[in-house]
Amino acid sequence: MGILATNDYVDCSASDLIGQYVGHTGPKTQAKLTEALGRVLFVDEAYRFCDGGFGKEAVNELVDSMTKPNFLDKVVVILAGYTDDMDRLLQMNPGLSSRFPEEVVFDNMAPKDALLLLEREIKKFGIEVVPAIKKIPSAQYEKIDDTLTELSKLPNWGNGRDIKTLAKSISSRVFATAAPDTASLSVGPLDILRELGAMLDAQRARCAHMADAHRSTTEPISPTLTSEPPDPMRTTTSQTTKVEEKNSTPVAEEEREEHQEILDAARPERSAERDPGVNDEIWQQLQADIAAEESVQRETQDRLTAHDREIQAQQQLEKAKLDEMRKIEEELMLLQAAEERERREELQRQYEEEKRKALAALKARREAEERRRKELEEAERKRRQEEAVQKKLRDLGVCPMGFRWIKQNGGYRCQGGSHFMSNAQLGI
């Protein structure tokens, strides 16, 4: 474009311009602008200028310097950050908005693009998404899409960065639960939805915390101003194992409602009355078939309920083991002396044992969820198959009352008892 002598840029954060004591901020800001002369100065996380008095001093110095001959028309400055935070930054100095008249807003990724990126990131870990994102059943895809849409509405949503974090979270769970002799690793829609739900809950909690903190603070907290550079700080580090507890499956209640709807749709109606002329033998057999159909539905319901109870029990066990691991970790952090080595070794052994039990509970829960998923898929398959037969029977118009048809040996009989259609007549 011919504005600058080169297309190079200097990348920094707001903290690179903010000083630590009185008289330190101005020279730091000037030095960074001088370094960027003839180039672009890209200041990431610029909203940090809002934190404390030194940040405001850096903004004032930046505004003032950009009009001086040394820097005027010789450097392009770009401030980057989240929209709401940048709006708050522009209110700090009356001249800031006029110095930065150009605004570029990057819209959030569309959910479909985010899902394709997620699939690519998961594949980088050697894990396949089964079925592929584009082949996920519409009902499950809609739930995933809705959750991603809710996430993208939150102010702390990081688009590609959060998608990569999500991919790591999903992959970590797969690696933690896979059997040693597993030939190939894969994840399904429910795995993705579970991790998305956990991320949504966590991000909402952070947003609520940030909102509470903002309401309780009437003005920025400024550091104590000193006239001398601070003494070097002595820091200590410790290494611990991070154990992350996942929330209960966010889709469990929705799935329970879904499988109840499937069972309700397949349950025969009891409202039909006996048609005139239907003999006792036919009517009694019809009632027995209705009872058998209801019995099958009850057994399916009982199995699904048992799966739900097992999943809940494994979740509680997993949580208890994770709590034990955290307690052991806390005690391990307090044990530093050499004479406590035996105690540390014992705690480490306990920690590994609790970790083993937690992973076993996690594996058992995933197996129960998989059994439940297959049970529900089979119930849905049978429901769709039966619904297709019922529609065909309604379209044929054999029963003028429009009663539901009951499956019998060799065919279907209307619930009133008068009409029968064989499987051969129905082409099934």
C-alpha positions, 0 to 999 in steps of 0.5 A: 500500500506504500504507507510504510517502508516495510511489511514487518511488524512488532508483536507485543502485549499491553504488559510490554508497555506498562511499567512497574514503578513511577517513571517506568511506563513512559520510557517503556512505551517510547522504546517499543514505539521506536522499535516499531518505526517504519513498521506495524506495532501490534499490541495484543490483549490491549484491554490490559491497559485498563488494569491499574494506574500504570496502564492508563499512564501507558495509554496517555503516553501512547496517545501523546507520542502518536502526534509527535514528529518522531512517530507521526505517520511513521508507525501503524499501531494496532490494538487488539482485544475482545469487543467489550473490553476494547470499548471499555479501553476506548473510554479511558482517554478522550483522544484514544478513539480519534487516534484509532478511527479504523475498527475491524471486528472479527465475527465468531466462527459459524458452528458448522466451521467450528465442528469441521475444525474440531474434527481436524484437530481430533484427527491430529491425535490419531482419533477418528470421529464416528460418524464423521461430522457431516454424517451425524444424525440430524437430532444429535447434530442440532444439539451440538450446533445449539451448544456451540451457538450458546458458547459463541454468544459468551463474551469469553468465547475464543473461537479456534483457540477454544475449539483446540482446547475442546479437541485436547479435552476430548482426546485426553478422555479417549486416551484415559479410557481406552484399553491397552490393546485397542487397535483404533480410537474413536469418538462419537456425537455424545462424546463431543456433546458431553465435552461441549456441555462441560465447557459451556458450564465452565464458561458460563460460571466464569462469565458470572464470576467476572460479572460479580467482580465487575459489579463489586468494583467501582473503579480499577485497583491501582498498584501502590506507586513507588519511586524506585524499581522493585527488588527482585522477587523470589519465586518458588515452583511446585509440580503437581498432577492436575486432575480435572473433574468433569461435570455430570453428563449434560445431555442425560436429562434430555436423553431420558426425555428423548427415550421416553418420547420414543417409548410413548410413541410406540405404546399402543392406545387403549381407547379403541372399543371392540367392533361389532361382530368380532368373536371372543377368540379374535378379541382375546388374542388381540388383547393378549398381543396388546399386552405383549407389546406393552410388556416389551415397552416396559422391559425396554424402559426398565433396561434404560432406567437400569443403565441410567442408574448405573451411569449415575452410580459410576459418576458418583464413584468417579467423583469420590475418587477424584476428591480423594486424589485432590486431598492426597495432592494437597497433603503431598504439597505440604510435605517437603522435608526429607524425613517425611519421605516415607509418608510421601511415598505412601501418599503417592501410592494411595494417589495412584490407587485412587487414580486407578479406581477413578479411571475404572469408574470412568471406563465403567460409566462410558461402557454403561453409556454405550450400552444405553446408547445402543439400547436407545438406537435399537428402540428408535429403529423399531419405532421408525419401522413400526411407524412406517407400517402404521402409516402404510396401513392408514394410507390403505384406509382398510380401517375406516375408524382409523384405529391403531394396528396391533402386530400379530402372528403373520400380520396386523389387526386393527385395534377394534378387531374387525380388520386384518392385513397379512405381512404378505399384503403389506409387503414386509 
